[in-house]
């Protein structure tokens, strides 16, 4: 195992060296484009101010964003940035993303090795450094996804080991990182409800014992809202702020949308085809979880997937990332086949070029 983890670390560092080396050595703007990528600058504001309205108004570089906007940025990731800020704010932001991205791939290796022993866990973990291409981008700029996905994968490992308290704590930390953590709590609750009432495979007492630690998830959400009460004076700020403007009924409305968040699509409705590819890719992994009789993981991933179907959002590939660990687990044996992983490794130049193009475009106006 130590040798495999060494390989994961080396490949991860090489990938980062290539991407950052390109910006440092071959572009006039250096790392500034990486630092300026959304939503990194927003998390930096929170890390520097801890939601203090007066401080936000003093240093906020975005006049079009009110101080209350930063309630969308949950505190988990900014607190880690603040912890390592002695190396520089921008540097700490990238270091934090990279640290948790690496930990995610290592955790995924352990998860696959324990749950799907027939799969090549090393190959799956190395592929997780690069795929999906949108993940490769967010893991190399300022973003909260690496931290959340590490905690989700850690939760999966601990649940599989029947360490329910620590699994619940891991999900509580995931909730501190992104608002979507509460959706996982709903999925966990529905799974146990089904097992008690329909399948009748588990007793009420056992269900309560196993599900109780997952109360860390709503408790974490309440703690964030309490912090908002003390800093903004409004416990319900996140919800009253229009927390989910991209969630609209009926599901799949994005496929017939003529505008996204007020911006007309016009000719560019053609890109919606890639939304379908994302849906199919993730749904396939979820179906495979059920085929492998990993029903607990399958239910949680399916509930989150169904919530994503209501999103009217251009960046669907990012919003669906929190269930990527589940999907990797579903596809683990398929990804272990030589024809599949060789094809994906040969496609890596496309991933790097896409990352550069996206990073150069997705810039905050600083």
RATAZI-V63009 format. One record per residue. N is the residue number from 1. RES is the residue in one letter. PSI is psi as a letter, one per 20 degrees, with the letter a starting at -180 (none if undefined). OMEGA is omega in degrees with one decimal (* if undefined). BURIAL is b if it has 16 or more other C-alpha atoms within 10 Angstrom, else e. Layout:
[[N/RES/PSI/OMEGA/BURIAL] [N/RES/PSI/OMEGA/BURIAL]]
This chain:
[[1/X/g/-179.0/e] [2/X/h/179.8/e] [3/X/g/179.1/e] [4/X/g/179.1/b] [5/X/h/174.9/b] [6/X/g/176.5/e] [7/X/g/179.7/e] [8/X/g/-179.4/b] [9/X/g/-178.1/b] [10/X/g/179.0/e] [11/X/g/178.7/e] [12/X/g/-179.2/b] [13/X/h/178.4/e] [14/X/g/179.1/e] [15/X/g/179.3/b] [16/X/h/178.9/b] [17/X/g/179.9/e] [18/X/g/-177.6/e] [19/X/g/-179.0/b] [20/X/h/177.3/b] [21/X/h/177.0/e] [22/X/g/-177.9/e] [23/X/h/-177.7/b] [24/X/h/-171.8/e] [25/X/h/-169.9/e] [26/X/j/177.2/e] [27/X/q/-178.8/e] [28/X/h/-176.3/e] [29/X/i/177.1/e] [30/X/c/-177.1/e] [31/X/i/-174.3/b] [32/X/h/178.7/e] [33/X/h/177.4/b] [34/X/g/-179.7/b] [35/X/h/-173.8/b] [36/X/i/-177.2/b] [37/X/p/173.6/b] [38/X/q/1.7/b] [39/X/k/-175.9/b] [40/X/g/-179.8/b] [41/X/h/177.5/b] [42/X/g/178.4/b] [43/X/h/175.3/b] [44/X/h/177.8/b] [45/X/g/179.5/b] [46/X/g/179.8/b] [47/X/h/-177.5/b] [48/X/h/-171.2/b] [49/X/h/-174.6/b] [50/X/l/175.6/b] [51/X/j/176.1/b] [52/X/o/-171.9/b] [53/X/g/-179.1/b] [54/X/g/178.7/e] [55/X/h/178.7/e] [56/X/g/-179.5/b] [57/X/h/-178.1/e] [58/X/h/-173.7/e] [59/X/i/-176.6/e] [60/X/o/-178.4/b] [61/X/i/-175.9/e] [62/X/n/-177.8/e] [63/X/i/-180.0/e] [64/X/i/178.3/e] [65/X/p/177.1/e] [66/X/r/179.3/e] [67/X/h/-179.2/b] [68/X/i/179.4/b] [69/X/h/-173.7/b] [70/X/i/171.2/b] [71/X/i/175.8/b] [72/X/h/-179.8/b] [73/X/o/-179.4/b] [74/X/q/-165.3/b] [75/X/i/-173.7/b] [76/X/g/-178.8/b] [77/X/g/177.6/b] [78/X/h/179.1/b] [79/X/h/176.9/b] [80/X/g/175.8/b] [81/X/g/-179.7/b] [82/X/h/-179.5/b] [83/X/h/-177.6/e] [84/X/j/-174.6/e] [85/X/i/178.8/b] [86/X/i/176.9/e] [87/X/j/-176.3/e] [88/X/q/-174.5/e] [89/X/g/-179.8/b] [90/X/g/-179.5/b] [91/X/h/178.7/b] [92/X/h/178.7/b] [93/X/g/-179.2/b] [94/X/g/178.9/b] [95/X/g/-179.1/b] [96/X/g/177.6/b] [97/X/g/-177.9/b] [98/X/h/-179.9/b] [99/X/g/-177.0/e] [100/X/h/175.3/b] [101/X/g/177.3/b] [102/X/g/178.5/b] [103/X/h/177.2/b] [104/X/g/-178.5/b] [105/X/h/177.2/b] [106/X/g/178.7/b] [107/X/h/178.3/b] [108/X/h/176.3/b] [109/X/g/-179.9/b] [110/X/g/-179.7/b] [111/X/g/-178.6/b] [112/X/g/-178.4/b] [113/X/h/-177.2/b] [114/X/h/-172.7/e] [115/X/h/-179.1/b] [116/X/m/-173.9/b] [117/X/h/179.3/e] [118/X/i/-178.2/e] [119/X/q/175.3/b] [120/X/n/-173.8/b] [121/X/h/-179.7/b] [122/X/g/178.9/b] [123/X/g/-179.7/b] [124/X/g/-178.8/b] [125/X/g/179.1/b] [126/X/h/176.6/b] [127/X/h/-178.4/b] [128/X/i/174.8/b] [129/X/h/-171.2/b] [130/X/h/-173.7/b] [131/X/p/5.1/b] [132/X/r/179.4/b] [133/X/h/177.9/b] [134/X/h/176.0/b] [135/X/g/179.1/b] [136/X/h/179.0/b] [137/X/g/-174.4/b] [138/X/h/178.4/b] [139/X/i/-179.5/b] [140/X/j/174.8/b] [141/X/a/177.8/b] [142/X/o/179.0/b] [143/X/q/-175.9/b] [144/X/i/-175.9/b] [145/X/g/-179.9/b] [146/X/g/-179.4/b] [147/X/g/-179.2/b] [148/X/g/-176.4/b] [149/X/h/173.8/b] [150/X/g/-178.8/b] [151/X/h/177.0/b] [152/X/g/178.9/b] [153/X/h/176.4/b] [154/X/g/176.0/b] [155/X/g/-179.2/b] [156/X/g/178.4/b] [157/X/g/-175.8/b] [158/X/h/177.6/b] [159/X/g/178.7/b] [160/X/h/178.3/b] [161/X/j/180.0/e] [162/X/k/174.6/e] [163/X/m/-168.3/e] [164/X/h/179.5/b] [165/X/g/-177.7/b] [166/X/h/175.4/b] [167/X/g/177.5/b] [168/X/h/178.5/b] [169/X/g/178.2/b] [170/X/g/178.9/b] [171/X/h/173.9/b] [172/X/g/176.5/b] [173/X/h/175.7/b] [174/X/h/179.0/b] [175/X/h/176.9/b] [176/X/i/-174.9/b] [177/X/g/-178.4/b] [178/X/q/-179.2/b] [179/X/h/-173.7/b] [180/X/i/179.2/b] [181/X/h/-177.8/b] [182/X/h/178.1/b] [183/X/h/177.7/b] [184/X/h/176.5/b] [185/X/g/177.0/b] [186/X/g/178.8/e] [187/X/g/178.5/b] [188/X/g/179.7/b] [189/X/g/-180.0/b] [190/X/h/178.1/b] [191/X/g/-179.0/b] [192/X/h/177.0/b] [193/X/g/177.9/b] [194/X/g/-178.4/e] [195/X/h/-178.7/b] [196/X/g/-168.6/b] [197/X/h/-175.4/e] [198/X/g/179.8/e] [199/X/h/-179.2/e] [200/X/l/179.7/e] [201/X/i/-173.3/e] [202/X/q/-178.8/e] [203/X/r/179.1/e] [204/X/g/-177.9/e] [205/X/g/179.0/e] [206/X/g/179.5/e] [207/X/g/-179.5/e] [208/X/g/180.0/e] [209/X/g/-176.0/e] [210/X/h/-174.6/b] [211/X/h/-176.9/b] [212/X/g/-179.9/e] [213/X/h/-178.7/b] [214/X/i/170.6/b] [215/X/i/172.3/e] [216/X/h/-177.4/b] [217/X/g/177.6/b] [218/X/h/177.4/b] [219/X/h/177.1/e] [220/X/g/178.8/b] [221/X/g/177.9/b] [222/X/h/179.4/e] [223/X/h/177.0/e] [224/X/g/179.8/b] [225/X/h/177.1/b] [226/X/g/175.8/b] [227/X/h/177.9/b] [228/X/h/178.6/b] [229/X/g/-177.7/e] [230/X/h/-177.5/e] [231/X/h/-176.7/b] [232/X/i/-177.3/b] [233/X/j/-177.1/e] [234/X/o/179.9/e] [235/X/h/-175.4/b] [236/X/k/-174.5/e] [237/X/g/-176.9/b] [238/X/g/-178.9/b] [239/X/g/-179.2/e] [240/X/i/179.7/e] [241/X/j/-172.8/e] [242/X/l/-169.9/e] [243/X/h/-174.4/e] [244/X/l/-178.2/e] [245/X/i/-178.2/e] [246/X/i/-179.6/b] [247/X/o/-177.0/b] [248/X/q/174.6/e] [249/X/q/2.3/e] [250/X/r/176.8/e] [251/X/q/178.5/e] [252/X/j/179.1/b] [253/X/h/-179.6/b] [254/X/h/-175.3/b] [255/X/i/177.7/b] [256/X/j/-177.9/e] [257/X/q/174.0/e] [258/X/i/176.5/e] [259/X/q/177.7/e] [260/X/o/179.5/e] [261/X/l/175.2/e] [262/X/i/-179.6/e] [263/X/p/-179.2/e] [264/X/q/-178.9/e] [265/X/g/-179.8/e] [266/X/c/-177.4/e] [267/X/h/-170.5/e] [268/X/j/173.0/e] [269/X/i/179.4/e] [270/X/h/-179.0/e] [271/X/i/-179.0/e] [272/X/i/176.1/e] [273/X/h/-178.5/e] [274/X/h/173.6/e] [275/X/g/178.2/b] [276/X/g/178.8/e] [277/X/g/177.7/e] [278/X/g/178.6/e] [279/X/g/-176.7/b] [280/X/g/-179.1/e] [281/X/g/-177.1/e] [282/X/g/179.5/b] [283/X/h/177.8/b] [284/X/g/178.0/e] [285/X/h/178.9/b] [286/X/g/177.8/b] [287/X/g/179.3/b] [288/X/h/175.5/b] [289/X/g/178.4/b] [290/X/h/178.5/e] [291/X/h/178.2/e] [292/X/j/-178.9/e] [293/X/k/172.9/e] [294/X/m/-169.3/b] [295/X/h/-179.7/e] [296/X/g/178.9/b] [297/X/h/-179.4/b] [298/X/g/-179.3/b] [299/X/g/-179.1/b] [300/X/g/-179.8/b] [301/X/h/-178.8/b] [302/X/g/178.5/b] [303/X/g/178.3/b] [304/X/g/179.3/b] [305/X/g/179.6/b] [306/X/h/177.7/e] [307/X/h/179.6/e] [308/X/h/179.5/b] [309/X/i/178.8/b] [310/X/i/-177.6/b] [311/X/p/169.3/b] [312/X/n/-166.5/b] [313/X/p/-179.2/b] [314/X/h/-174.5/b] [315/X/l/-177.7/e] [316/X/h/-178.4/b] [317/X/h/177.5/b] [318/X/g/-175.7/b] [319/X/h/-177.1/e] [320/X/i/-175.6/b] [321/X/h/-176.8/b] [322/X/h/177.4/b] [323/X/j/178.3/b] [324/X/h/177.2/b] [325/X/h/178.7/b] [326/X/g/-177.7/b] [327/X/h/175.4/b] [328/X/h/178.6/b] [329/X/g/178.4/b] [330/X/h/-176.7/b] [331/X/j/-169.0/b] [332/X/g/-178.1/b] [333/X/h/177.8/b] [334/X/g/-179.7/b] [335/X/i/-179.7/b] [336/X/i/178.8/b] [337/X/p/-174.0/e] [338/X/g/-177.3/e] [339/X/h/-177.8/e] [340/X/g/-174.8/e] [341/X/h/174.8/b] [342/X/g/177.3/e] [343/X/g/-179.0/e] [344/X/h/177.5/b] [345/X/h/177.7/e] [346/X/h/-178.5/e] [347/X/j/-175.9/e] [348/X/h/176.0/e] [349/X/h/177.8/e] [350/X/h/178.9/e] [351/X/g/-179.9/b] [352/X/g/-179.9/b] [353/X/g/177.0/e] [354/X/g/-179.7/b] [355/X/g/179.6/b] [356/X/g/179.9/b] [357/X/g/-178.4/e] [358/X/g/179.5/e] [359/X/h/180.0/b] [360/X/h/-176.8/e] [361/X/h/-169.3/e] [362/X/l/-170.9/e] [363/X/p/171.0/b] [364/X/q/-177.6/b] [365/X/m/-179.7/e] [366/X/none/*/e]]
